[in-house]
Amino acid sequence: MQGIDIVEQNIADLSPELLNTLLKDRTTGKNIRWATDNYEQYGEAYRADQEIRPELIIGEHTDIVQPRVTKAKEKQMQRTRDRAEVFTPSWICNEQNNLIDEAWFGRKTVFNISEKGKWRTYKKKIEFPEGKTWKQYVDEKRLEISCGEAPYLVSRYDTVSGKTIAIEKRIGLLDRKLRIINENVQEEEEWYIWCKRAFQSIYGYEYQGDNILLARENLLCTFIDNMVFKFAHEPLLKQLNEIARIISWNIWQMDGLTGNVPYSEKEIENEQITIFDFLSIDGEKEKEKQPIPCKIFDWRSNCSLEFNSMIKEA
Ligand SMILES: C[S@@+](CC[C@H](N)C(=O)[O-])C[C@H]1O[C@@H](n2cnc3c(N)ncnc32)[C@H](O)[C@@H]1O
């Protein structure tokens, strides 16, 4: 299980801005919130309704946010009870992702063949069906609902066994897009342009703040892994910040039952009440207490939109 946790202190040492971006809630402009009572023993600032601030997860606290598989068994059980947190093993994620690709490619076993809880990866360059291109595949939008640590999107490690997975064998929806780019683009500048498009097409939402951070870190690390794999060097800090910005929009904190930012109504309730509030017309105050609906970003049309309104339209 060694090496699967990403140490937040290392991110902050590389760039405080990068850690800030990974903690950003793009709808509210604030930070994501804990939205779990698992950390309350560390103090007031770790209450479920509080924002996750960098100083709470670095320094002496740099180890507190851990992937589920390395959390204590008791904590795991509590999280299953509280939020139905049970993660899917990679072989099941693979089989389901295979079904999505089977529908898109119009043929079975495109990336690998799955058998008895394992899979064998095809090494040959992926062929595209007539009338479809690798660029279209990269741009296809994909969403993992209630994404946890995002095992359907990226598979640095098996979220159930904790075993690391070599880059050539990864099965996530983003992993697959990056494989396609690696196979079709040789020039680094163009490769990076297409990588950004792949990240822009991958979405996931989740309630608990620690899972959001872990999912975001997993996606960012996947970008680094691919650059090292393809070009034998690490990305520039500017590139890491750009990719992190995309991730901070596309992996967002939301209560999937309402489409709202968890605990976003709280801050309005806590606002200091002035004499004018008492004078306001009935009903107006009620409106102020409404929670904030989540916004997501459509990178192809370059605009943000409310998740709920998009679902209604669809
Ligand atoms: C069964 S786990 C699945 C995680 C991941 N997709 C997987 O397959 O491994 C369910 C996840 O849903 C999240 N969750 C629970 N209630 C939620 C809600 N109302 N809105 C969004 N996510 C929620 C939990 O925090 C947990 O991470």
The ligand as an SDF file (V2000), in Angstrom:
LIG
                    3D

 27 29  0  0  0  0  0  0  0  0999 V2000
  -20.5030    3.6170   -2.5980 C   0  0  0  0  0  0  0  0  0  0  0  0
  -19.3030    4.9860   -2.5490 S   0  0  0  0  0  0  0  0  0  0  0  0
  -18.7980    4.9480   -4.2400 C   0  0  0  0  0  0  0  0  0  0  0  0
  -17.5190    5.6710   -4.4890 C   0  0  0  0  0  0  0  0  0  0  0  0
  -16.9120    5.4310   -5.8700 C   0  0  0  0  0  0  0  0  0  0  0  0
  -17.7670    5.9080   -6.9290 N   0  0  0  0  0  0  0  0  0  0  0  0
  -16.6300    3.9570   -6.0760 C   0  0  0  0  0  0  0  0  0  0  0  0
  -17.3520    3.3330   -6.8540 O   0  0  0  0  0  0  0  0  0  0  0  0
  -15.6940    3.4290   -5.4850 O   0  0  0  0  0  0  0  0  0  0  0  0
  -20.4110    6.2160   -2.4120 C   0  0  0  0  0  0  0  0  0  0  0  0
  -19.8230    7.6300   -2.2950 C   0  0  0  0  0  0  0  0  0  0  0  0
  -20.9440    8.4960   -2.3410 O   0  0  0  0  0  0  0  0  0  0  0  0
  -20.6990    9.5970   -1.5040 C   0  0  0  0  0  0  0  0  0  0  0  0
  -22.0050   10.1620   -1.1350 N   0  0  0  0  0  0  0  0  0  0  0  0
  -22.8720    9.7530   -0.1780 C   0  0  0  0  0  0  0  0  0  0  0  0
  -23.9720   10.5320   -0.1660 N   0  0  0  0  0  0  0  0  0  0  0  0
  -23.8110   11.4500   -1.1580 C   0  0  0  0  0  0  0  0  0  0  0  0
  -24.5900   12.5270   -1.6480 C   0  0  0  0  0  0  0  0  0  0  0  0
  -25.7790   12.8410   -1.1240 N   0  0  0  0  0  0  0  0  0  0  0  0
  -24.1070   13.2500   -2.6890 N   0  0  0  0  0  0  0  0  0  0  0  0
  -22.9120   12.9670   -3.2490 C   0  0  0  0  0  0  0  0  0  0  0  0
  -22.1100   11.9580   -2.8250 N   0  0  0  0  0  0  0  0  0  0  0  0
  -22.5600   11.2080   -1.7930 C   0  0  0  0  0  0  0  0  0  0  0  0
  -19.9240    9.0350   -0.3390 C   0  0  0  0  0  0  0  0  0  0  0  0
  -19.1900   10.0330    0.3120 O   0  0  0  0  0  0  0  0  0  0  0  0
  -19.0580    7.9790   -1.0250 C   0  0  0  0  0  0  0  0  0  0  0  0
  -17.7970    8.4770   -1.3480 O   0  0  0  0  0  0  0  0  0  0  0  0
  1  2  1  0
  2  3  1  0
  2 10  1  0
  3  4  1  0
  4  5  1  0
  5  6  1  0
  5  7  1  0
  7  8  2  0
  7  9  1  0
 10 11  1  0
 11 12  1  0
 11 26  1  0
 12 13  1  0
 13 14  1  0
 13 24  1  0
 14 15  1  0
 14 23  1  0
 15 16  2  0
 16 17  1  0
 17 18  1  0
 17 23  2  0
 18 19  1  0
 18 20  2  0
 20 21  1  0
 21 22  2  0
 22 23  1  0
 24 25  1  0
 24 26  1  0
 26 27  1  0
M  CHG  2   2   1   9  -1
M  END
$$$$
